[in-house]
Amino acid sequence: MQTRLTAGDAELTIDPENGCRIAGLRIGGAELLRQGEKYGSFPMAPWCGRTALGEFRNGGEKHQLPLNSPPHAIHGTVRDGAWRPVIADERSATFAYRLVEPWPYAGTVTQVFELTEDSLTLRMGVETADASFPAQAGWHPWFHRVLDGPDGPSEPVRLDFSPAWQEERGDDHLPTGRRIDPLPGPWDDCFGMPGGIDVTLTWPERLELRITSRAEWVVVYDEQDAAVCVEPQSGPPNGLNTLPRLVTPIDPLEIEATFAWRRL
């Protein structure tokens, strides 16, 4: 059963049975997110983006993940399962997910949603009470390129951000390890923002949406006509191998992002 939060004319719909994704985010009657079973906005954990050939190491142990985007493994496992509701009221909700195969380590992922009249705050944590393991976490929202609503279709969305660098993307769609000056789009690329993520989407004369996070990595994907993705995440694609962040019993992984909007 879906969970709905409301605050003023903002309405958030969460589908815990379908990966605890945001199935809808409506502001003033306009749906911001692309609709469909694969879309909305889904959580990414225990890794983000592509993991090269589905392989990663944890110390001396080598693991193989299913190649759900051949030849790589993409976007983690938590978007594919059902989450357990923990607590909810009119404006907030918390859900939990137990990590299971094909992820090789036991652990728990939690998501918290907090809605106000002009913002949505997302929090995610990855923790273990047993073996330590490398992990990543983040979100993959699919924003409509053109908003529809009571006033009809908007102009196409405009994207504004000032990254410090872009991860050079190889032919295999993975970062090469080189940091380059940001290139013009269209993108399916990861950018570094060491002062924290700060990206603004503007639908002219309709709505401005600002995405902020203390996380330093954001993937922008705008190669499709229907949608634009701005993905806050705790590390770059293939980060399980190139920039592993170890989750231990005393040091969970935590990430937070805020979507704040204003009418234009």
N, C-alpha and C positions, 0 to 999 in steps of 0.2 A: 504494500500500500504506500502511495506517495505521501510525502509530508509537505505541507504548505505553510510558509511563514508570510506574514503581512505587516507592513508598517506604512501608514499613509496610503499613497497610490502605488507603492512598490510591493510586488508579490514574487516570492521565491518558491519554486517547486523542486523538491529533492526526491529522487527515486532510489531508495536504498537497495532495492532488489536488482537494479541495473547498475551495479558498480558505485552506488552512492554518488551518482552524478547529479549535477543541477540540470533538471529537465527543462526548466524555464525560468527566466528572469524578466518580468514585465514591469516597465516604468510608465506610468500614465497611460496604460492600455497598449503600449508598444512592446513587442517581444524582442529582446536584444539578442537572443541566442538562436542559432540554427536548430531546427527541430529534427528529431529522428533518433532512432535507437542508438546510433553511434556518436551522436553529436551532443548538443547542450554544452556542458562543461564537466569533464571527468577528471578524477584525481589520478596522478601518476605516482606510483610507488610499487615496489621498492627501488625502481629506477625510472629515469626520465629519458625520453627520446630513444635513440638506437644504442644498443649494446653490440659491439662488433662481433659478428658471427655467433651471437648468443653466448659468448664465453666470458667468464670472469674468474678471478682468483681471490681467495681469502687466505692469506698466508700461503701455506704449501698446498692448499686444496684448490683444485680446478673444477669449475662447474659449467654445465651446459644447459642453457635455457632454450625453450621451444622457439623456433624461427617463425614468429608470427608476422614478420615483414621481411621475407627472405632477401638477402642472406643474413639478416640481423633479427634480433629480438627487440621489440619496441614497446615503450610506454608502461612497462610494469605489468603486474597481475591483478591489482586491487580493483581495476575498472571492470573486471570480468565476473566478479562474484557478488553475492548478497551481503550487505552490511547489517549489523545488529543495532537497532535504535537503543540509545542509552537514556537520554532525557530530551524533552522538547517542551517549549511553550510557544506563545504566539509569535515571538520574534527571534528565537534561537533554538538550535537543535544540535545534538551530539550523537555521533555514530561510531561504531567500532568494527574492525575487521581482523580476523585471525589469519595470519599468513600461513598458507598451506602450499603443497606442491602445485606447480613446478618450482616454486621458490624453495631452496634447500634448507632454510633456517626457520625456526619457530620465532614468532614475534607478533606484535599487535600494532595495527595502524588505527589512529583515531582522527576523525574530522569534526570540526566545530564550525557551525554557520551562525553568524550574528547579523541580523538585518535591522537597519534603521530607515528612516524616511529618505535618506540621501546617501546611503552606503551599505555595502556588504563586506563583512570581514570574514575571511576564511583562515582557519588554522588546521594544520595537520602535524601529527607526531608519529614517529616510528620508534618502537621500543622493543627491547628484548629482556627477558629474565634469565636467559640461558646463554648460548654461544653468541659471541660478537660477530658482526657481519657488516660489509660495506653496503650503503644504501643511499638513495636519493628520493626526493619527494617534490611534487609540484602540481600544477593544474593546467589543463588544456581546454580553455574556453574557445568555442566557435561563435564569434560575433557575426551577425548579419552585416554584409557589406552595405546593404540598403535597408533602413528601418521602414517597416510598415506600421500602420496604426490609424487612429481616428482621423488624422490629418492627411492620410495618403502616404505614398512612398517618399522617403527622404532622398537627398543627394547622397552619393557614395561616401563612405566613411573616409576620413583623413587621419593619418597616423603621424604622431609627433613624438620623437624621443632622441636622446643624444648619448649614444653609447660611447664608452672609451675605446672599444675595439670590437671587431667582428672576428669570430673564429673562422679561419679559412676552411672552406668545405671542400673535401675531396670528391672524386668521381663516385666513391662509395657512400656519399652523403654523410660521412663522419668527419669531425674536425681533424685537420692534419697535424695540429699542434702549433701551427703558426698563428699569431695574432696580426690582423691586418687592419688598415683603416676601413671604416664602414663603407660598403658599396651600396649603390642605389638598388632598389628592389626591381622585380619581385623577389621575395625571400622565402627560403626554407632554411633559416640560418640562426645561429646562436650568437648573442651579443653579451659583452661584459659591461656591467654597470657597477663598479666597485663602491660607489657611494650609495647603492641601493637602487632597485628597479623603480623607474618613473616613466611611464608611457601614457600618452593621452590619445584617446580615440574621439574624433569629433564628427558627428553627423550634422552638417551645417544647418543652422536655424532650427535644430531639433534637440540635440542632446550632446553633452560632453561627458566622457567617462575617463577617469584617471585611475590607472592601476599603479599601486605603490607597494613596495616590499623591502624589507631589509636584506633579502636575498640579492645576490649579485649577478644572476644569470637569467636571461630571458631569451626564449626562442620566438621568432616571428615567422609566421607562415601565412602568405597572402597570394599563393599561386592559383587559388580557385576563384571563380567569379562570384560565388555565392557568399563567401565568408572570409573573415580575417581572424587569425589566431594569434594571441599574445599570451605566452606561456611562462609564468614565473616558476622558477625551479631552483633547487638547491645546488645544482652543479650542471656542467655541460653535458651534451650527448656523449656517450661512451665513458662517462665519468666513473663508472664502477671500475674501469681499468686505468684511466688517466688521472683521476683526481678522487680516489676513494675516500669517503667519509665514514669512519667506523662507528657503528651503533653498538654501544656496550650496555651492560646492566645498569651502569651509573651515569651514562651519557647518551640519552635518546637524541634522535634527530628531530628538530622542530622547525617549522616554516610557517610564516604568516603572510597574507596578502590582503590588501583592501582595494575594493572597487568603489570609487566615490563618483557621484554624478551630479550634474546640474543641468537644468533646462536652459535652452538658448532662445 
